Each structure stands twice: as C-alpha cells, then as structure tokens.
C-alpha cells in the first residue's frame, strides 16, 4: 500500500488535498472466538451441558466446525460480533452496503460535517485496462501513459469539485446541498459490525482466492478492504477461518 501524499491545492483559502491509494481497516472491538461456534452448535444435542463441551477434545471441536461449514449449517457462526472502522472511497461503500443481512453500518455524514479533501487515486499496482465482454472481463496492466493520464485527470477533477464545494459553503449553502458536487472518489469513513457468517458471505463475493470453488471477480478497491478484514478475523477464529478455506470459501 502506498502512503498518504498531501498535495497543495490551487487556492490558498482551501485546505490541502490528500491523495491516497490505500484503505484503512481497524478492528475496534469484538466478541468472537471459535468457541462461540462450538457451544452454539452443541446446544442442539447437549442442551445446558453444551458449555462443558468446550474443554473437551480439541480435534473433535475442529471436526465439528469443519462439518458445520461443509454441510452449511450456518446459524452457529452468527453468535459473535466484530466491529471495524473503515476509511475508503465512497464508491467502495456503495458496493459494501449491498451486503445487508447480518451487517450494521454507521457512516460519516456530509449533512452534519464539512467533508475533508481526501481522494482516491489508483496506486502503481492497480490494473487499469478492462478487456473482454460482459461476464468475461479481465483486467490487465496499464501503460505508464495511461497511469499518468488517470492520475492527472482524477486530481484535476477532484480539485475542481472540491473548490466548487468550498465556494458554495462560503456562500452559505447548506452542507447537504453543497456535497452534491463531490465525486465518489472522495474518502468516507464508517463503522461496520458483522458476525462470522455475514463476513464469510462478504468475503466469498468480494475477494478473489485460489481456494474458492466459486470464482469471484471483485473490484480491487473493495477487495483491499476485504483482505484487511479477513486478516483480523483469521486471528480471532482460526479454526473457522481454516474450515472456510478448506470448504471452498462458500459462506454457510
């Protein structure tokens, strides 16, 4: 990931713009462990004794999680919670919020605060050229000239739109009206809360992985978010994460 690179805007009255090619993902709180899956699953056969089962044979516990994942018994994977702080371009959030089951979101509001001039520009490793027909697309590396025109065009557009935003605010126009000129490449921030089941369904669609039995073709920018979330989740629930990969990364 590239670091932030502040760049002064044309007018001295405007704050300096920042152009980023990375995203921010932080796990801010959680109640999530493999044991949450185990007691939730075993209550169906052990009743109130299900908690006592947690201290028994670890290999048996690993096998149970794998069985639940393989046969798609999904509800035991819902008895946990993870809250992430995410900062990413608005177009990422618009894709992200297509995921509604098992997710809760709170995003910063352009109605209530002046939005900061932080914008997305693709990094040097971002593939720029789309080839093929619908359903058969592939992305390939762009030329240095394409990378240059992309960065310059995006930066110029961002500066122009943010200058118009500032002009309207200075004239007394309401923030909720003035924000309409801002592009989807503007960075926003949100808290997103999910459980392991909803996260697995997200990852099955929004990451591309060699272990996936059903191929997915995510936009790279949301995949960057998904990869960072998966890193944090794998530390919390290693047996569940392993079973997810072993069984083709198909959400239960």
C-alpha positions as CSV (number, residue, x, y, z in Angstrom):
1,X,0.0,0.0,0.0
2,X,1.2,3.5,-0.7
3,X,1.3,6.1,2.0
4,X,-0.7,9.3,2.1
5,X,0.7,12.0,-0.1
6,X,-0.6,15.6,0.7
7,X,-0.6,17.9,-2.2
8,X,-1.3,21.6,-2.0
9,X,-4.5,22.8,-3.8
10,X,-4.5,25.8,-6.1
11,X,-6.2,28.3,-3.8
12,X,-4.6,29.4,-0.6
13,X,-8.1,29.6,1.0
14,X,-8.7,25.9,0.5
15,X,-7.3,23.1,2.8
16,X,-4.5,21.0,1.2
17,X,-5.8,17.9,-0.6
18,X,-4.6,14.4,0.2
19,X,-4.5,11.7,-2.5
20,X,-4.5,8.1,-1.3
21,X,-4.2,4.7,-3.0
22,X,-4.7,2.6,0.2
23,X,-7.6,2.0,2.6
24,X,-7.9,1.9,6.4
25,X,-9.4,-1.1,8.2
26,X,-9.2,-1.4,12.0
27,X,-10.8,-3.9,14.3
28,X,-12.1,-1.7,17.1
29,X,-14.0,-4.2,19.2
30,X,-15.0,-7.8,19.1
31,X,-16.6,-10.7,20.8
32,X,-15.6,-13.5,18.5
33,X,-13.9,-16.9,19.0
34,X,-14.2,-20.4,17.7
35,X,-15.7,-21.5,21.0
36,X,-18.7,-19.3,20.1
37,X,-19.5,-21.7,17.2
38,X,-19.0,-24.8,19.4
39,X,-21.4,-24.0,22.2
40,X,-24.0,-22.7,19.8
41,X,-23.9,-25.9,17.7
42,X,-23.7,-28.3,20.6
43,X,-26.8,-26.9,22.4
44,X,-28.9,-28.8,19.9
45,X,-27.7,-32.1,21.3
46,X,-26.2,-31.3,24.8
47,X,-28.7,-28.7,26.0
48,X,-27.5,-26.8,29.0
49,X,-24.4,-29.1,29.1
50,X,-23.1,-27.5,25.9
51,X,-20.7,-25.1,27.7
52,X,-19.0,-28.1,29.4
53,X,-18.1,-29.5,25.9
54,X,-15.8,-26.6,25.2
55,X,-13.0,-28.0,27.3
56,X,-13.1,-31.5,25.7
57,X,-11.2,-32.9,22.8
58,X,-9.8,-30.1,20.6
59,X,-9.7,-32.3,17.5
60,X,-13.3,-33.1,17.9
61,X,-14.1,-29.4,18.1
62,X,-12.1,-28.8,14.9
63,X,-14.1,-31.6,13.2
64,X,-17.4,-30.1,14.3
65,X,-16.6,-26.7,12.9
66,X,-15.5,-28.3,9.6
67,X,-18.7,-30.4,9.5
68,X,-20.9,-27.3,10.1
69,X,-19.1,-25.4,7.3
70,X,-19.1,-28.3,4.9
71,X,-22.8,-29.1,5.3
72,X,-23.7,-25.4,5.5
73,X,-25.2,-25.3,9.0
74,X,-24.9,-21.5,9.2
75,X,-26.6,-20.3,12.4
76,X,-23.8,-21.3,14.8
77,X,-21.5,-18.9,13.0
78,X,-23.7,-16.0,13.9
79,X,-23.1,-16.0,17.7
80,X,-20.2,-13.5,17.6
81,X,-19.6,-9.9,16.7
82,X,-16.8,-7.8,15.1
83,X,-16.8,-4.0,14.6
84,X,-14.4,-2.5,12.1
85,X,-13.5,1.1,11.4
86,X,-13.1,1.6,7.7
87,X,-11.9,4.5,5.6
88,X,-12.2,4.1,1.9
89,X,-13.6,5.8,-1.2
90,X,-17.4,6.3,-1.4
91,X,-17.7,4.0,-4.4
92,X,-16.4,1.2,-2.2
93,X,-19.1,1.9,0.4
94,X,-21.8,1.8,-2.2
95,X,-20.7,-1.7,-3.1
96,X,-20.2,-2.7,0.5
97,X,-23.7,-1.7,1.6
98,X,-25.2,-4.2,-0.9
99,X,-24.4,-6.6,2.0
100,X,-27.4,-6.2,4.3
101,X,-28.0,-9.4,6.1
102,X,-26.1,-9.6,9.4
103,X,-24.5,-6.1,8.9
104,X,-24.9,-2.8,10.7
105,X,-23.4,0.4,9.3
106,X,-22.9,4.0,10.5
107,X,-21.1,6.3,8.1
108,X,-19.9,9.9,8.5
109,X,-22.5,12.4,7.2
110,X,-22.0,15.2,4.8
111,X,-25.1,16.8,6.2
112,X,-23.6,17.4,9.6
113,X,-19.9,18.0,9.0
114,X,-17.7,19.6,6.3
115,X,-16.1,16.8,4.3
116,X,-12.3,16.6,4.1
117,X,-10.4,16.8,0.8
118,X,-9.1,13.2,0.8
119,X,-9.4,11.5,-2.6
120,X,-8.6,8.1,-4.2
121,X,-6.0,7.8,-7.0
122,X,-5.0,4.2,-8.1
123,X,-1.6,3.0,-7.0
124,X,1.0,1.7,-9.4
125,X,-0.1,-1.9,-8.9
126,X,-3.7,-1.2,-9.8
127,X,-4.6,-2.8,-13.2
128,X,-6.2,-0.1,-15.3
129,X,-7.4,-1.7,-18.6
130,X,-10.5,-3.8,-18.9
131,X,-10.7,-6.4,-21.7
132,X,-13.3,-8.8,-22.9
133,X,-17.1,-8.9,-23.0
134,X,-19.7,-8.8,-20.2
135,X,-19.2,-11.9,-18.0
136,X,-15.7,-12.5,-19.4
137,X,-13.9,-9.4,-18.3
138,X,-10.3,-9.4,-17.3
139,X,-8.1,-6.5,-16.1
140,X,-4.5,-6.0,-17.3
141,X,-1.7,-3.6,-16.5
142,X,-1.9,-0.1,-17.9
143,X,0.9,1.7,-19.7
144,X,2.8,4.5,-18.0
145,X,1.0,6.9,-20.2
146,X,-2.4,5.5,-19.0
147,X,-1.3,5.7,-15.4
148,X,-0.2,9.3,-15.9
149,X,-3.4,10.5,-17.6
150,X,-5.5,8.7,-15.0
151,X,-3.7,10.4,-12.0
152,X,-3.7,13.8,-13.7
153,X,-7.3,13.7,-14.7
154,X,-8.6,12.5,-11.4
155,X,-6.6,15.0,-9.4
156,X,-7.8,17.9,-11.6
157,X,-11.4,16.8,-11.3
158,X,-11.1,16.4,-7.5
159,X,-9.6,19.8,-7.1
160,X,-12.3,21.4,-9.3
161,X,-15.2,19.7,-7.5
162,X,-13.8,20.5,-4.0
163,X,-13.3,24.1,-5.0
164,X,-16.9,24.3,-6.0
165,X,-17.9,22.7,-2.7
166,X,-15.9,25.2,-0.8
167,X,-17.4,28.1,-2.8
168,X,-20.9,27.0,-2.0
169,X,-20.2,26.6,1.7
170,X,-18.6,30.0,1.8
171,X,-21.8,31.5,0.2
172,X,-23.9,30.0,3.0
173,X,-25.3,27.0,1.1
174,X,-26.2,24.1,3.3
175,X,-23.7,21.2,3.5
176,X,-26.3,18.7,2.4
177,X,-26.8,20.6,-0.8
178,X,-23.1,21.6,-1.5
179,X,-21.9,18.0,-1.1
180,X,-23.7,17.0,-4.3
181,X,-20.8,18.3,-6.4
182,X,-18.3,15.9,-4.7
183,X,-17.2,12.7,-6.5
184,X,-17.4,9.1,-5.4
185,X,-13.6,9.0,-5.2
186,X,-13.8,11.1,-2.0
187,X,-12.9,9.1,1.1
188,X,-15.5,8.5,3.7
189,X,-15.4,6.5,7.0
190,X,-17.8,4.2,8.8
191,X,-18.2,1.6,11.5
192,X,-19.3,-1.8,10.1
193,X,-20.4,-4.5,12.5
194,X,-20.9,-8.1,11.4
195,X,-20.7,-11.7,12.6
196,X,-18.6,-14.5,11.1
197,X,-21.3,-15.8,8.9
198,X,-22.0,-12.4,7.3
199,X,-18.3,-11.8,6.9
200,X,-17.8,-15.1,5.1
201,X,-20.6,-14.3,2.7
202,X,-18.9,-10.9,2.1
203,X,-15.5,-12.5,1.5
204,X,-16.9,-15.1,-0.9
205,X,-18.0,-12.3,-3.2
206,X,-15.5,-9.5,-2.5
207,X,-12.2,-11.4,-2.6
208,X,-10.5,-13.5,-5.2
209,X,-8.8,-16.5,-3.8
210,X,-7.2,-19.7,-5.1
211,X,-9.2,-21.9,-2.7
212,X,-12.6,-20.6,-3.8
213,X,-14.7,-23.2,-5.6
214,X,-17.0,-20.5,-7.0
215,X,-14.9,-17.8,-8.7
216,X,-15.5,-14.1,-7.8
217,X,-14.4,-11.0,-9.7
218,X,-14.4,-8.2,-7.2
219,X,-13.4,-4.6,-7.8
220,X,-9.9,-4.3,-6.5
221,X,-10.6,-1.5,-4.1
222,X,-13.3,-3.4,-2.1
223,X,-11.1,-6.5,-2.2
224,X,-8.4,-4.5,-0.4
225,X,-10.9,-3.8,2.4
226,X,-12.0,-7.5,2.4
227,X,-8.4,-8.7,2.7
228,X,-7.7,-6.5,5.7
229,X,-10.9,-7.6,7.4
230,X,-10.1,-11.3,6.8
231,X,-6.6,-10.8,8.3
232,X,-8.2,-9.7,11.6
233,X,-10.9,-12.3,11.6
234,X,-8.4,-15.1,11.0
235,X,-6.6,-14.2,14.2
236,X,-9.8,-14.3,16.2
237,X,-11.3,-17.5,14.8
238,X,-8.5,-19.6,13.2
239,X,-10.5,-22.9,13.1
240,X,-13.4,-21.3,11.5
241,X,-11.2,-19.5,9.0
242,X,-9.4,-22.7,8.2
243,X,-12.7,-24.5,7.6
244,X,-13.9,-21.6,5.4
245,X,-10.9,-22.1,3.1
246,X,-11.0,-25.9,3.3
247,X,-14.6,-25.9,2.1
248,X,-14.1,-23.7,-0.9
249,X,-14.8,-20.3,0.7
250,X,-18.5,-20.6,0.3
251,X,-20.4,-18.9,3.1
252,X,-22.5,-21.3,5.2
